[in-house]
Amino acid sequence: MKQYDVVMSSKGQFVLPKEVREKFKLTTGSRIQVVVDGEQIILKPRTAADEFKDLLLADILRDGREVSAETLREYQTAFNKTVDSLVMEAEEEYKSKQYVTIADLKRNKKNV
């Protein structure tokens, strides 16, 4: 385990060492989760799963539902079914060649 000493500014900001930013592929605008665990502060890069969970929670709140593990599971299940349906439709279109390729669009100069 590596350890780094950083200095906090008067605005509560500090710079993550370059080695850390590179290891975790953090760039300008990267979102980081701050977790307080007892006397420890843990910084974790936010993942796509974190962002997705936030969107589901926002939907639950928008719908006026209670936020619970059960409601979150319900919304995740509904989302998964929708994605599965879209994937099946796309596979059928691909099998029956009912799709437009980028090459077709370029030939017709549509939306390119």
JOSULRA-V872530 format. One record per helix or strand of 2 or more residues. SS is the DSSP state (alpha for helix, beta for strand). FROM is the first residue (numbers start at 1). TO is the last residue. If there is no record, write none. Layout:
BEGIN
ss:SS from:FROM to:TO
ss:SS from:FROM to:TO
END
This chain:
BEGIN
ss:alpha from:18 to:23
ss:beta from:32 to:37
ss:beta from:40 to:45
ss:alpha from:48 to:62
ss:alpha from:69 to:95
ss:alpha from:102 to:108
END
